[in-house]
Amino acid sequence: AAIDFLLLAHGHGCEDFDDMCCMNLSDHSKSVFANIKDL
């Protein structure tokens, strides 16, 4: 997860890499924990 965060922080989208998990963390209609549970 830390590597994913660093890549996103440097402007790489999750679409740029295979097998990288994508979640919309700015959408507060669903909690982060609920998003993780869905994985």
C-alpha distance matrix in Angstrom:
0.0 3.8 5.4 5.0 6.2 8.7 9.9 10.6 12.1 14.4 15.6 14.1 13.9 11.9 15.4 15.6 13.6 14.4 12.1 9.3 8.8 10.8 11.7 14.4 13.4 16.8 18.7 19.7 21.9 19.3 17.1 13.3 14.1 16.4 14.0 11.6 15.0 16.0 13.4
3.8 0.0 3.8 5.4 5.0 6.2 8.7 9.9 10.4 12.5 14.6 13.7 14.4 13.3 16.9 16.4 14.8 16.3 14.7 11.8 11.9 13.4 14.2 16.3 14.9 17.7 20.3 21.3 23.9 21.6 19.3 15.5 16.7 19.3 17.0 14.9 18.4 19.6 17.1
5.4 3.8 0.0 3.8 5.4 5.1 6.2 8.6 9.7 10.7 12.7 11.2 12.4 11.4 14.7 13.5 11.8 13.6 12.6 9.9 11.2 13.0 14.7 16.9 16.3 19.0 21.6 23.1 25.6 23.5 21.6 17.9 19.2 21.4 18.7 16.8 20.2 20.8 17.9
5.0 5.4 3.8 0.0 3.8 5.5 5.2 6.2 8.5 10.1 11.0 9.1 9.3 8.0 11.5 11.1 9.8 11.6 10.6 7.2 8.0 9.2 11.1 13.4 13.1 15.9 18.3 20.1 22.5 20.4 19.0 15.4 17.1 18.9 15.8 14.4 17.9 18.1 15.4
6.2 5.0 5.4 3.8 0.0 3.8 5.5 5.1 6.0 8.6 10.1 9.6 10.1 9.8 13.6 13.4 12.8 15.1 14.1 10.5 10.5 10.6 11.4 12.7 11.6 14.0 16.8 18.4 21.2 19.5 17.8 14.4 16.5 18.7 15.9 14.9 18.6 19.1 17.0
8.7 6.2 5.1 5.5 3.8 0.0 3.8 5.4 4.9 6.3 8.9 8.8 10.7 11.3 14.6 13.4 13.1 15.9 15.6 12.3 13.3 13.6 14.8 15.9 15.0 16.9 20.0 21.7 24.6 23.2 21.5 18.1 20.3 22.5 19.7 18.6 22.3 22.8 20.4
9.9 8.7 6.2 5.2 5.5 3.8 0.0 3.8 5.4 5.2 6.6 5.4 7.6 8.4 11.3 9.7 9.8 13.0 13.4 10.2 11.9 12.0 14.0 15.3 15.2 17.1 19.9 22.2 24.8 23.5 22.3 19.0 21.4 23.0 19.8 19.0 22.7 22.5 20.0
10.6 9.9 8.6 6.2 5.1 5.4 3.8 0.0 3.8 5.3 5.2 4.9 5.7 7.2 10.4 9.9 10.8 13.9 14.1 10.5 11.1 10.2 11.5 12.1 12.0 13.5 16.4 18.9 21.5 20.5 19.6 16.7 19.5 20.9 17.7 17.5 21.3 20.9 18.9
12.1 10.4 9.7 8.5 6.0 4.9 5.4 3.8 0.0 3.8 5.5 7.3 9.0 11.0 14.0 13.3 14.3 17.5 17.7 14.1 14.6 13.5 14.2 14.2 13.3 14.2 17.6 19.6 22.7 22.0 20.8 18.0 20.9 22.7 19.8 19.7 23.5 23.6 21.8
14.4 12.5 10.7 10.1 8.6 6.3 5.2 5.3 3.8 0.0 3.8 5.9 8.9 11.5 13.8 12.2 13.6 17.2 18.1 14.9 16.2 15.4 16.7 16.9 16.6 17.3 20.6 23.0 25.9 25.3 24.3 21.4 24.3 25.9 22.9 22.7 26.4 26.2 24.1
15.6 14.6 12.7 11.0 10.1 8.9 6.6 5.2 5.5 3.8 0.0 3.8 6.3 9.6 11.3 10.1 12.4 16.0 17.4 14.2 15.4 13.9 15.4 15.1 15.5 15.9 19.0 21.8 24.4 24.1 23.7 21.1 24.2 25.3 22.0 22.4 26.0 25.3 23.4
14.1 13.7 11.2 9.1 9.6 8.8 5.4 4.9 7.3 5.9 3.8 0.0 3.8 6.6 8.1 6.5 8.6 12.3 13.8 11.0 12.7 11.8 14.0 14.6 15.6 16.7 19.3 22.2 24.5 23.7 23.4 20.7 23.4 24.3 20.8 20.9 24.4 23.4 21.2
13.9 14.4 12.4 9.3 10.1 10.7 7.6 5.7 9.0 8.9 6.3 3.8 0.0 3.8 5.3 5.5 7.9 10.9 12.2 9.3 10.4 8.7 11.0 11.6 13.3 14.5 16.5 19.7 21.7 20.9 21.0 18.5 21.3 21.7 18.0 18.5 21.9 20.5 18.5
11.9 13.3 11.4 8.0 9.8 11.3 8.4 7.2 11.0 11.5 9.6 6.6 3.8 0.0 3.8 5.3 5.9 8.1 8.7 5.8 6.8 5.8 9.0 10.7 12.7 14.7 16.2 19.2 20.8 19.4 19.5 16.8 19.1 19.4 15.6 15.8 19.0 17.5 15.1
15.4 16.9 14.7 11.5 13.6 14.6 11.3 10.4 14.0 13.8 11.3 8.1 5.3 3.8 0.0 3.8 5.6 7.3 9.2 7.7 9.1 8.1 11.4 12.8 15.5 17.1 18.1 21.5 22.6 21.5 22.1 19.7 22.0 21.7 17.9 18.4 21.2 19.1 16.8
15.6 16.4 13.5 11.1 13.4 13.4 9.7 9.9 13.3 12.2 10.1 6.5 5.5 5.3 3.8 0.0 3.8 7.0 9.8 8.5 11.1 10.9 14.2 15.7 17.9 19.5 21.1 24.3 25.8 24.6 24.8 22.1 24.4 24.5 20.8 20.8 23.7 22.0 19.4
13.6 14.8 11.8 9.8 12.8 13.1 9.8 10.8 14.3 13.6 12.4 8.6 7.9 5.9 5.6 3.8 0.0 3.8 6.5 5.9 9.2 10.4 14.1 16.4 18.3 20.6 22.0 24.9 26.3 24.6 24.5 21.5 23.3 23.6 19.9 19.2 22.0 20.5 17.5
14.4 16.3 13.6 11.6 15.1 15.9 13.0 13.9 17.5 17.2 16.0 12.3 10.9 8.1 7.3 7.0 3.8 0.0 3.8 5.6 8.8 10.7 14.5 17.3 19.5 22.1 23.0 25.8 26.7 24.7 24.7 21.8 23.0 23.0 19.4 18.5 20.8 19.1 15.8
12.1 14.7 12.6 10.6 14.1 15.6 13.4 14.1 17.7 18.1 17.4 13.8 12.2 8.7 9.2 9.8 6.5 3.8 0.0 3.8 6.3 9.3 12.8 16.1 18.0 21.0 21.7 24.1 24.9 22.5 22.2 19.2 20.0 20.0 16.6 15.3 17.4 15.9 12.5
9.3 11.8 9.9 7.2 10.5 12.3 10.2 10.5 14.1 14.9 14.2 11.0 9.3 5.8 7.7 8.5 5.9 5.6 3.8 0.0 3.8 6.4 10.0 13.1 14.7 17.7 18.8 21.2 22.4 20.1 19.7 16.5 17.8 18.2 14.6 13.6 16.3 15.2 12.0
8.8 11.9 11.2 8.0 10.5 13.3 11.9 11.1 14.6 16.2 15.4 12.7 10.4 6.8 9.1 11.1 9.2 8.8 6.3 3.8 0.0 3.8 6.7 10.3 11.8 15.1 15.8 17.9 18.9 16.5 16.1 13.1 14.3 14.5 10.9 10.0 12.9 11.6 8.7
10.8 13.4 13.0 9.2 10.6 13.6 12.0 10.2 13.5 15.4 13.9 11.8 8.7 5.8 8.1 10.9 10.4 10.7 9.3 6.4 3.8 0.0 3.8 6.8 9.0 11.9 12.5 15.1 16.1 14.2 14.4 11.8 13.9 13.7 9.9 10.4 13.4 11.8 9.9
11.7 14.2 14.7 11.1 11.4 14.8 14.0 11.5 14.2 16.7 15.4 14.0 11.0 9.0 11.4 14.2 14.1 14.5 12.8 10.0 6.7 3.8 0.0 3.8 5.8 8.8 9.0 11.3 12.5 10.6 10.7 8.5 11.1 10.8 7.1 8.6 11.7 10.3 9.6
14.4 16.3 16.9 13.4 12.7 15.9 15.3 12.1 14.2 16.9 15.1 14.6 11.6 10.7 12.8 15.7 16.4 17.3 16.1 13.1 10.3 6.8 3.8 0.0 3.8 5.5 5.7 8.7 10.2 9.4 10.1 8.9 12.2 11.7 8.7 11.1 14.0 12.7 12.8
13.4 14.9 16.3 13.1 11.6 15.0 15.2 12.0 13.3 16.6 15.5 15.6 13.3 12.7 15.5 17.9 18.3 19.5 18.0 14.7 11.8 9.0 5.8 3.8 0.0 3.8 5.4 7.1 9.7 8.7 8.3 6.7 10.4 11.0 8.7 10.6 13.8 13.6 13.8
16.8 17.7 19.0 15.9 14.0 16.9 17.1 13.5 14.2 17.3 15.9 16.7 14.5 14.7 17.1 19.5 20.6 22.1 21.0 17.7 15.1 11.9 8.8 5.5 3.8 0.0 3.8 5.9 9.0 9.6 9.8 9.5 13.3 13.5 11.7 14.2 17.0 16.6 17.2
18.7 20.3 21.6 18.3 16.8 20.0 19.9 16.4 17.6 20.6 19.0 19.3 16.5 16.2 18.1 21.1 22.0 23.0 21.7 18.8 15.8 12.5 9.0 5.7 5.4 3.8 0.0 3.8 5.6 6.8 8.4 9.2 12.6 11.9 10.4 13.6 15.8 14.9 16.3
19.7 21.3 23.1 20.1 18.4 21.7 22.2 18.9 19.6 23.0 21.8 22.2 19.7 19.2 21.5 24.3 24.9 25.8 24.1 21.2 17.9 15.1 11.3 8.7 7.1 5.9 3.8 0.0 3.8 5.2 6.2 8.2 11.2 10.7 10.5 13.6 15.3 15.2 17.1
21.9 23.9 25.6 22.5 21.2 24.6 24.8 21.5 22.7 25.9 24.4 24.5 21.7 20.8 22.6 25.8 26.3 26.7 24.9 22.4 18.9 16.1 12.5 10.2 9.7 9.0 5.6 3.8 0.0 3.8 6.7 9.6 11.8 10.2 10.5 14.0 14.9 14.2 16.8
19.3 21.6 23.5 20.4 19.5 23.2 23.5 20.5 22.0 25.3 24.1 23.7 20.9 19.4 21.5 24.6 24.6 24.7 22.5 20.1 16.5 14.2 10.6 9.4 8.7 9.6 6.8 5.2 3.8 0.0 3.8 6.6 8.3 6.4 6.9 10.4 11.1 10.8 13.4
17.1 19.3 21.6 19.0 17.8 21.5 22.3 19.6 20.8 24.3 23.7 23.4 21.0 19.5 22.1 24.8 24.5 24.7 22.2 19.7 16.1 14.4 10.7 10.1 8.3 9.8 8.4 6.2 6.7 3.8 0.0 3.8 5.3 5.2 6.4 8.7 9.9 10.8 13.0
13.3 15.5 17.9 15.4 14.4 18.1 19.0 16.7 18.0 21.4 21.1 20.7 18.5 16.8 19.7 22.1 21.5 21.8 19.2 16.5 13.1 11.8 8.5 8.9 6.7 9.5 9.2 8.2 9.6 6.6 3.8 0.0 3.8 5.4 5.0 6.2 8.6 9.9 11.0
14.1 16.7 19.2 17.1 16.5 20.3 21.4 19.5 20.9 24.3 24.2 23.4 21.3 19.1 22.0 24.4 23.3 23.0 20.0 17.8 14.3 13.9 11.1 12.2 10.4 13.3 12.6 11.2 11.8 8.3 5.3 3.8 0.0 3.8 5.4 5.0 6.1 8.6 10.0
16.4 19.3 21.4 18.9 18.7 22.5 23.0 20.9 22.7 25.9 25.3 24.3 21.7 19.4 21.7 24.5 23.6 23.0 20.0 18.2 14.5 13.7 10.8 11.7 11.0 13.5 11.9 10.7 10.2 6.4 5.2 5.4 3.8 0.0 3.8 5.4 5.0 6.3 8.9
14.0 17.0 18.7 15.8 15.9 19.7 19.8 17.7 19.8 22.9 22.0 20.8 18.0 15.6 17.9 20.8 19.9 19.4 16.6 14.6 10.9 9.9 7.1 8.7 8.7 11.7 10.4 10.5 10.5 6.9 6.4 5.0 5.4 3.8 0.0 3.8 5.5 5.2 6.7
11.6 14.9 16.8 14.4 14.9 18.6 19.0 17.5 19.7 22.7 22.4 20.9 18.5 15.8 18.4 20.8 19.2 18.5 15.3 13.6 10.0 10.4 8.6 11.1 10.6 14.2 13.6 13.6 14.0 10.4 8.7 6.2 5.0 5.4 3.8 0.0 3.8 5.4 5.3
15.0 18.4 20.2 17.9 18.6 22.3 22.7 21.3 23.5 26.4 26.0 24.4 21.9 19.0 21.2 23.7 22.0 20.8 17.4 16.3 12.9 13.4 11.7 14.0 13.8 17.0 15.8 15.3 14.9 11.1 9.9 8.6 6.1 5.0 5.5 3.8 0.0 3.8 5.4
16.0 19.6 20.8 18.1 19.1 22.8 22.5 20.9 23.6 26.2 25.3 23.4 20.5 17.5 19.1 22.0 20.5 19.1 15.9 15.2 11.6 11.8 10.3 12.7 13.6 16.6 14.9 15.2 14.2 10.8 10.8 9.9 8.6 6.3 5.2 5.4 3.8 0.0 3.8
13.4 17.1 17.9 15.4 17.0 20.4 20.0 18.9 21.8 24.1 23.4 21.2 18.5 15.1 16.8 19.4 17.5 15.8 12.5 12.0 8.7 9.9 9.6 12.8 13.8 17.2 16.3 17.1 16.8 13.4 13.0 11.0 10.0 8.9 6.7 5.3 5.4 3.8 0.0
